[in-house]
Amino acid sequence: MAYRMDGKSVIVTGAANGIGLAVARRFVRAGASVVMADREEEKLKREVEAIEGEGHPGHATPFYGDVSEKLAMTNLMAATIDASERIDVLVNAARILVAADPLEADDDRFEEVLAQNVTTTFRLSRLAARRMIGEADAGRVDGAIINVGSVYARRAPPSLLAYSVACAAIEQLTRGLAVALASHGIRVNAIAIGSIPGRSVTEAFAGVDDLPRTFARATPLGRTGQPQEAAEAALFLASPGASFITGEVLTVDGGRLLRDPIEPRPDT
């Protein structure tokens, strides 16, 4: 089903690259007014211009800033209200991934991964929820918050310890906020991405030869996913089609979590 978001006001973070960019483009195609937030100013400018030039029914607006900083968060909310008078959907797609030996990893880098992926997600969600509630004409909101995480929340590769801990925290944050905001009519869900090699994943796995083929071999569907496929999941969770879904983690990984790397040899 092709879900429509005509007239909806949407914020997407991490929108200059990868999954965040695909999500922003998909919402614009569906008719939404999307504020695309990222700290890569020139890249974001080019992507917004490209989206606007594609003739979609929605509209894209750039917001330049580091949304892990409190002032930038506040300015992002204000810019969205100025552009559309309200906030309907927040997609927390900005994330960082660092590969390191857990016994040698720098404490500051560990804390940075948690702060960027978890604390920033929490603060942005709280600010957006307050705006959704405050701007509502009636006492109940029709809002959605979608957090982008990873299948590494349920895997434990030592070199990705900080990232896997952060992704597990995002899933629990999603559940907790879903309960806290349900009475206001705000749904909170997450997407666990797997086998979709965006920029952060590609950089972290830079030493792996032929990364797409490696991921494909580990994925039951036999291929890597595309950012657009994650974007479709985000659109669904924000749409009326998911109106009775909250606190859930939708896994978009081609079945990768289902595969055990150690299998018995079948009888011959």
C-alpha positions in Angstrom: 0.0 0.0 0.0 1.3 3.5 -0.9 0.9 5.5 2.3 0.4 9.3 2.0 1.8 11.9 4.3 0.2 15.0 2.7 0.5 18.0 4.9 2.5 16.3 7.6 5.5 18.0 9.2 8.5 15.6 9.6 12.0 16.0 11.0 14.7 13.6 9.8 18.2 13.7 11.4 21.3 12.3 9.7 19.6 13.3 6.5 22.6 14.0 4.3 23.6 10.4 3.8 22.4 6.8 3.7 19.3 5.7 5.5 18.5 9.2 6.8 18.6 10.6 3.3 16.5 7.8 1.9 13.9 8.3 4.7 13.7 12.0 4.0 13.3 11.5 0.3 10.6 8.9 0.8 8.6 11.2 3.1 8.8 14.0 0.6 7.6 11.7 -2.1 4.7 10.9 0.1 3.7 14.5 0.4 5.3 15.6 3.7 7.1 18.8 4.5 10.5 17.5 5.7 13.2 19.3 7.6 16.4 17.5 6.8 18.9 17.9 9.6 22.7 17.2 9.3 26.0 18.8 10.1 27.4 18.2 6.6 26.3 21.5 5.2 27.4 21.3 1.6 26.3 17.6 1.2 22.9 18.4 2.7 22.5 21.4 0.5 23.1 19.3 -2.6 20.7 16.6 -1.5 17.9 19.0 -0.7 18.4 20.7 -4.1 18.2 17.3 -5.8 15.1 16.3 -3.9 13.4 19.6 -4.7 14.3 19.3 -8.3 12.6 15.9 -8.6 9.1 17.4 -8.5 7.7 15.5 -5.5 4.4 16.6 -3.9 6.2 17.3 -0.6 8.9 19.8 0.3 12.4 19.5 1.8 14.1 22.1 4.0 17.7 21.9 5.2 18.8 22.4 8.8 22.5 22.7 9.3 23.8 21.8 12.7 25.1 19.2 15.1 21.9 17.9 16.7 23.9 16.4 19.5 24.2 19.9 20.9 21.4 21.2 23.0 21.2 24.6 21.2 21.0 23.0 17.8 18.2 20.7 19.0 16.2 23.7 20.2 16.8 25.5 17.0 15.8 22.5 15.0 12.4 22.3 16.7 11.9 26.1 16.3 12.9 25.9 12.6 10.3 23.1 12.0 7.6 25.0 13.8 8.4 28.1 11.7 8.2 26.1 8.5 5.1 24.1 9.2 3.6 25.4 12.5 3.8 21.9 14.0 5.7 18.6 14.3 4.0 15.4 13.4 6.9 12.9 12.9 10.5 12.7 14.2 12.9 10.2 12.6 16.1 9.8 14.7 18.4 8.5 11.9 21.6 10.2 12.9 24.0 7.6 14.4 27.7 6.9 14.7 29.5 3.5 14.6 33.1 3.0 15.9 35.0 -0.3 15.6 37.6 -0.9 18.3 39.1 -3.5 20.6 37.1 -3.2 23.8 40.2 -3.7 25.9 42.0 -0.9 24.1 39.2 1.4 23.2 39.4 5.0 24.3 36.8 5.8 27.0 35.9 9.1 25.3 35.0 7.3 22.1 32.8 4.8 23.9 31.0 7.7 25.6 30.7 9.6 22.3 28.9 6.6 20.7 26.5 6.4 23.6 25.9 10.1 23.7 25.3 10.5 20.0 23.1 7.4 19.5 21.2 7.3 22.8 21.3 10.6 24.7 20.7 12.6 21.5 17.9 10.4 20.5 16.3 10.8 23.9 16.6 14.5 24.1 15.3 15.1 20.5 12.4 12.8 21.2 11.5 14.6 24.4 11.7 18.0 22.7 9.6 16.8 19.7 7.0 15.2 22.0 6.7 18.4 24.0 6.2 20.4 20.8 3.6 17.9 19.5 1.6 18.1 22.7 1.9 21.9 23.0 0.9 22.6 19.4 -2.1 20.3 19.4 -5.5 21.9 19.0 -7.2 19.2 21.1 -5.9 17.3 24.0 -4.6 14.3 22.0 -1.9 14.2 19.4 -1.5 12.1 16.3 2.3 11.9 16.4 5.0 9.4 15.7 8.7 9.0 16.7 10.8 6.5 14.9 14.3 5.5 16.1 16.8 3.9 13.8 18.9 1.2 15.4 20.6 -2.0 14.4 20.5 -5.7 14.6 23.7 -5.4 16.6 21.4 -4.6 19.6 21.0 -8.4 19.7 24.4 -9.4 18.5 27.7 -9.0 20.5 30.7 -8.5 18.3 33.5 -7.4 20.6 34.8 -4.7 18.1 31.3 -3.1 18.1 30.7 -3.2 21.8 29.9 0.5 22.2 27.5 0.4 19.2 25.8 -2.7 20.2 25.2 -1.4 23.7 23.9 1.9 22.3 21.5 0.0 19.9 20.2 -2.1 22.8 19.6 1.0 24.7 17.7 2.6 21.8 15.3 -0.4 21.8 14.6 0.0 25.5 14.3 3.7 25.1 11.8 3.1 22.4 9.7 0.9 24.6 9.9 3.2 27.6 8.9 6.3 25.6 6.1 4.4 23.9 4.5 3.8 27.3 5.2 7.3 28.6 3.8 9.1 25.5 0.9 6.8 24.7 -1.7 8.8 26.7 -0.8 11.8 24.5 -1.4 9.9 21.3 2.3 9.7 20.3 3.5 6.4 19.0 7.2 5.5 19.4 8.7 2.6 17.4 12.2 1.6 16.1 13.7 0.0 13.1 16.6 -2.4 13.5 18.7 -2.3 10.4 20.8 -5.2 9.2 22.7 -6.0 6.0 22.1 -2.4 4.7 25.7 -1.1 4.4 25.3 2.7 4.8 28.2 5.0 5.2 28.9 4.5 8.9 28.8 0.7 8.5 31.0 0.8 5.4 33.6 2.9 7.2 33.6 0.6 10.3 34.0 -2.5 8.1 36.6 -0.9 5.8 39.0 -3.8 6.3 36.5 -6.4 5.1 37.0 -7.4 1.4 33.9 -7.2 -0.8 31.6 -6.1 2.0 28.3 -6.3 0.1 29.1 -10.0 -0.8 30.1 -10.7 2.8 26.8 -9.3 4.1 24.8 -11.1 1.4 26.3 -14.5 2.4 25.2 -13.9 6.0 21.7 -12.9 4.9 19.0 -15.5 4.2 17.5 -13.4 1.4 21.0 -13.6 -0.3 21.6 -9.9 -0.9 22.2 -6.7 0.8 19.4 -4.3 1.5 19.0 -0.8 0.2 18.4 2.3 2.2 15.1 2.8 0.4 13.9 -0.4 2.0 14.5 1.0 5.5 12.8 4.1 4.4 9.6 2.2 3.4 9.6 0.7 7.0 9.9 4.2 8.5 7.0 5.5 6.3 4.8 2.6 7.4 5.5 3.2 11.1 4.6 6.9 10.7 1.5 6.2 8.7 -2.2 5.4 9.6 -1.4 1.8 8.7 0.5 1.6 12.0 -2.0 3.5 14.1 -2.2 0.6 16.7 1.5 -0.1 16.8 3.8 1.4 19.5 6.8 0.2 21.4 7.8 -2.2 18.7 11.1 -2.8 16.9 10.7 -3.6 13.2 13.7 -5.6 12.0 14.7 -4.8 8.4 17.6 -7.2 7.8 16.7 -9.8 5.1 16.5 -12.4 7.8 20.0 -12.0 9.0 19.2 -12.3 12.7 17.6 -15.7 12.1 20.8 -17.3 10.8 23.1 -19.0 13.2 26.7 -18.9 11.9 27.3 -22.4 13.3 25.1 -25.0 11.7 25.3 -28.8 11.9 26.2 -30.6 8.7 23.1 -32.3 7.2 23.0 -36.1 6.8 24.0 -37.2 3.4 
